């Protein structure tokens, strides 16, 4: 219970404050959009840049950690997409959008603040390693699958689809933050002190603003759509994914710090980007929005349970 109070509750109180302010009409949709645009397009990329640029890749890179997290994530995508197609009889575009919701955990806006409070700043190496590959791998899979499906109707060549996927990937500010951080890390480039000071200021502004803005975003979402499908997404995100990561991490013999980072990151609810992906393609928007809202609310309890199992 102490973990719930000390680690999880402060994060959700900031989200709840943003929700309350939006509900009271003191924070309009335009304000929410502007704040989220600032955090996602500018501030959070600096968090990723700083985390990746200063990460000791030689010491912390572990293919077992990445496999333990991403193989279950992709399995959740396949299970969610398959169930949507064959059990719920939804069109292929909806299947991809639902699968994306099942695999795209909120590793950054929720994952980092909770991990930092639970394990301390020194315990985030595994989290940043996962985040470095999170958007490239999962966006890459989601965008590729959606563009392949859409190309059937537009008669696009495989080369055209590949160009569209790469263009979408490398215009993503989060991917750009990770990529520039990797460049600095691998080249050993020494940035001037004042520049690092500016990077730190932007990074420090990111997470509180993003959590507050997330509350405003969640206020827009109303629980509507196919409730059975929404519950499937929440189950795979909050229980199925971390359970598979737990089993795979044990099978691969992950060191405890990496194991803890992988499981904790997998426990996060579907991120707001899951809705943005569905909205971008006009597929399963109500289901995605409701899954983000209900999953985030339910995760307050499920994250606590997983942290207790991890000894937190």
C-alpha positions in Angstrom: 0.0 0.0 0.0 2.9 2.3 0.7 4.0 2.0 -3.0 0.5 3.1 -4.0 0.7 6.2 -1.9 4.3 7.2 -2.3 5.0 6.2 -5.9 1.8 5.9 -8.0 -0.6 8.3 -6.3 1.4 11.6 -6.9 1.6 10.8 -10.7 -2.2 10.2 -10.9 -2.9 13.2 -8.8 -1.2 15.4 -11.4 -3.2 13.7 -14.1 -6.4 14.1 -12.0 -5.7 17.8 -11.5 -5.4 18.3 -15.3 -8.7 16.3 -15.7 -10.4 18.4 -13.0 -9.3 21.7 -14.5 -10.5 20.6 -18.0 -13.8 19.5 -16.5 -14.3 22.9 -14.8 -13.7 24.6 -18.2 -10.6 26.4 -17.0 -8.4 24.5 -19.5 -9.9 24.5 -23.0 -9.4 22.0 -25.7 -7.1 24.5 -27.5 -5.0 24.9 -24.4 -4.7 21.1 -24.0 -3.7 20.7 -27.6 -1.1 23.4 -27.3 0.4 22.0 -24.1 0.5 18.4 -25.5 2.0 19.8 -28.7 4.8 21.4 -26.6 5.4 18.3 -24.5 5.3 15.7 -27.3 7.0 17.7 -30.1 9.5 19.6 -28.1 10.0 18.9 -24.4 9.8 15.0 -24.3 12.2 14.6 -27.2 14.7 16.4 -24.9 14.0 13.8 -22.2 14.7 11.1 -24.7 17.8 12.8 -26.1 19.3 13.3 -22.6 18.5 9.8 -21.5 19.9 8.1 -24.6 22.9 10.5 -25.0 24.1 9.7 -21.4 23.2 6.0 -21.4 26.1 3.7 -21.1 25.2 1.5 -24.0 28.2 -0.8 -23.5 27.1 -1.6 -20.0 23.3 -1.4 -20.3 22.6 -2.7 -23.8 21.0 -6.2 -23.4 19.3 -7.9 -26.3 17.5 -10.2 -23.7 15.9 -7.1 -22.2 14.6 -5.9 -25.6 13.4 -9.4 -26.6 11.7 -9.9 -23.3 9.7 -6.6 -23.8 9.1 -6.4 -27.5 8.3 -10.1 -28.4 5.3 -10.0 -25.9 4.3 -6.6 -27.2 4.1 -7.9 -30.8 2.3 -11.0 -29.5 -0.3 -8.6 -27.9 -0.6 -6.8 -31.3 -1.3 -10.1 -33.1 -3.7 -11.4 -30.4 -5.6 -8.1 -30.4 -5.7 -7.7 -34.1 -6.7 -11.3 -34.6 -9.5 -11.2 -32.0 -10.8 -8.0 -33.5 -11.0 -9.6 -37.0 -12.3 -13.0 -36.2 -14.3 -12.6 -32.9 -15.6 -9.0 -33.4 -15.8 -9.0 -37.3 -14.2 -5.6 -37.6 -12.6 -4.3 -40.8 -8.8 -4.7 -41.3 -8.0 -1.1 -40.5 -9.7 -1.4 -37.1 -7.8 -4.6 -36.4 -4.5 -2.8 -36.8 -5.6 0.1 -34.7 -6.8 -2.2 -31.9 -3.6 -4.3 -32.1 -1.6 -1.0 -31.8 -3.5 -0.1 -28.6 -2.8 -3.5 -27.2 1.0 -3.2 -27.6 1.7 0.5 -27.2 2.2 1.0 -23.5 2.6 4.5 -22.1 6.3 3.9 -21.5 7.2 7.6 -21.3 4.5 9.8 -19.8 3.5 7.2 -17.1 6.4 4.8 -17.2 9.3 7.1 -16.5 7.7 9.1 -13.6 6.6 6.0 -11.9 9.9 4.2 -12.4 11.8 7.2 -11.1 9.7 7.4 -8.0 9.8 3.6 -7.5 13.5 2.9 -8.3 15.2 6.3 -8.3 16.9 8.1 -11.2 19.8 5.5 -11.2 17.4 2.7 -11.9 16.1 4.0 -15.2 18.8 2.6 -17.6 16.6 -0.3 -18.7 13.6 1.9 -19.1 15.5 4.3 -21.4 16.9 1.3 -23.4 13.3 0.1 -24.0 12.2 3.6 -24.9 15.0 4.0 -27.4 13.5 1.3 -29.5 9.8 1.7 -28.4 8.6 4.2 -31.0 10.8 2.9 -33.9 9.7 -0.7 -33.5 6.1 -0.3 -32.5 5.3 2.7 -34.8 7.2 0.9 -37.5 5.0 -2.2 -37.1 1.8 -0.3 -36.8 2.4 2.1 -39.7 3.7 -0.6 -42.0 0.7 -2.8 -41.4 -1.8 0.0 -41.9 0.0 1.3 -45.0 0.1 -2.2 -46.5 -3.7 -2.7 -45.8 -4.5 0.7 -47.3 -2.2 0.1 -50.3 -4.6 -2.7 -51.4 -7.1 0.0 -52.3 -4.7 2.6 -53.7 -2.6 0.2 -55.8 0.6 1.5 -54.2 3.9 -0.2 -54.9 6.0 -1.8 -52.1 8.6 0.9 -52.6 6.0 3.6 -52.2 4.7 2.0 -49.0 8.3 1.8 -47.7 9.0 5.4 -48.4 5.7 6.5 -46.6 6.6 4.4 -43.6 10.1 5.8 -43.3 8.9 9.3 -43.9 6.3 8.9 -41.1 8.9 7.4 -38.8 11.6 10.0 -39.2 9.3 13.0 -39.0 8.2 11.7 -35.5 9.8 14.1 -32.9 10.2 11.2 -30.4 12.2 9.2 -32.9 14.2 12.3 -33.8 15.1 12.7 -30.1 16.2 9.1 -29.8 18.2 9.3 -33.0 20.1 12.5 -32.1 20.8 11.1 -28.6 22.2 7.9 -30.2 24.4 10.1 -32.5 25.8 12.0 -29.5 26.3 8.8 -27.5 28.0 6.8 -30.3 30.2 9.6 -31.5 31.3 10.8 -28.0 30.4 14.3 -29.0 30.9 16.7 -26.1 28.2 19.3 -25.9 29.0 22.7 -24.3 27.9 23.2 -20.7 25.3 25.9 -21.4 23.8 23.7 -24.1 23.4 20.8 -21.6 21.9 23.3 -19.2 19.3 24.2 -21.7 18.6 20.5 -22.5 18.1 19.8 -18.8 15.7 22.7 -18.4 13.6 21.5 -21.3 13.6 17.9 -20.0 12.6 19.0 -16.5 9.6 20.8 -17.9 8.4 17.8 -19.8 7.0 15.3 -17.5 4.9 17.5 -15.1 3.4 19.4 -18.1 2.8 16.1 -20.0 1.0 14.5 -17.0 -1.1 17.6 -16.5 -1.9 17.7 -20.2 -2.7 14.0 -20.3 -5.5 14.7 -17.7 -7.0 17.3 -20.1 -6.8 14.8 -23.0 -8.4 12.0 -20.9 -11.4 14.4 -20.1 -12.3 14.4 -23.8 -12.6 10.6 -24.0 -16.0 9.1 -23.1 -16.3 5.4 -22.4 -18.2 4.4 -25.6 -17.8 1.8 -28.3 -17.7 -2.0 -28.1 -17.1 -2.5 -24.3 -15.9 -6.2 -24.8 -13.3 -5.0 -27.2 -12.2 -2.2 -24.9 -11.9 -4.7 -22.0 -9.8 -7.0 -24.2 -7.4 -4.1 -24.9 -7.2 -3.3 -21.2 -6.6 -6.9 -20.3 -3.8 -7.4 -22.8 -2.2 -4.1 -21.9 -2.4 -4.3 -18.1 -2.2 -8.1 -17.4 -1.3 -10.0 -20.6 1.7 -8.0 -21.7 3.5 -7.8 -18.3 2.7 -11.4 -17.5 4.4 -12.5 -20.8 7.3 -10.2 -20.2 7.7 -11.7 -16.7 7.8 -15.2 -18.1 10.1 -14.4 -21.0 12.5 -12.4 -18.7 12.7 -15.3 -16.4 13.3 -17.7 -19.3 16.1 -15.5 -20.7 17.7 -15.1 -17.2 17.5 -11.3 -17.2 19.4 -9.5 -14.4 17.0 -8.1 -11.8 17.3 -4.4 -12.7 16.6 -5.1 -16.4 13.8 -7.6 -15.5 12.2 -5.0 -13.2 12.4 -2.3 -15.9 10.9 -4.5 -18.6 8.0 -5.7 -16.4 7.3 -2.2 -15.0 7.3 -0.6 -18.5 4.9 -3.3 -19.7 2.4 -2.6 -16.9 1.6 0.8 -18.3 -1.8 1.5 -19.8 -2.2 2.3 -23.5 -0.7 5.7 -24.2 -2.4 8.7 -25.7 -0.4 7.9 -28.9 -2.5 4.8 -29.3 -5.5 7.1 -29.8 -3.6 9.5 -32.0 -2.6 6.5 -34.2 -6.2 5.4 -34.5 -7.3 9.0 -35.2 -4.6 9.5 -37.8 -6.0 6.6 -39.8 -9.7 7.1 -38.9 -9.9 3.5 -37.5 -11.5 2.3 -34.2 -11.3 5.8 -32.7 -14.0 5.4 -30.1 -12.5 2.1 -28.9 -9.0 3.5 -28.8 -10.1 6.6 -26.9 -12.1 4.6 -24.3 -9.2 2.1 -23.9 -6.8 4.9 -23.0 -9.2 6.4 -20.5 -10.3 3.2 -18.8 -6.9 1.6 -19.0 -5.2 4.6 -17.4 -7.8 4.6 -14.6 -7.5 0.8 -14.0 -3.7 0.9 -14.2 -3.5 2.8 -10.9 -4.5 -0.5 -9.2 -2.7 -2.9 -11.6 0.6 -1.0 -11.5 0.5 -1.2 -7.7 0.0 -5.0 -7.9 2.9 -5.5 -10.3 5.2 -3.3 -8.2 4.3 -5.4 -5.1 5.2 -8.5 -7.1 8.4 -6.9 -8.1 9.2 -6.2 -4.5 8.5 -2.4 -4.8 
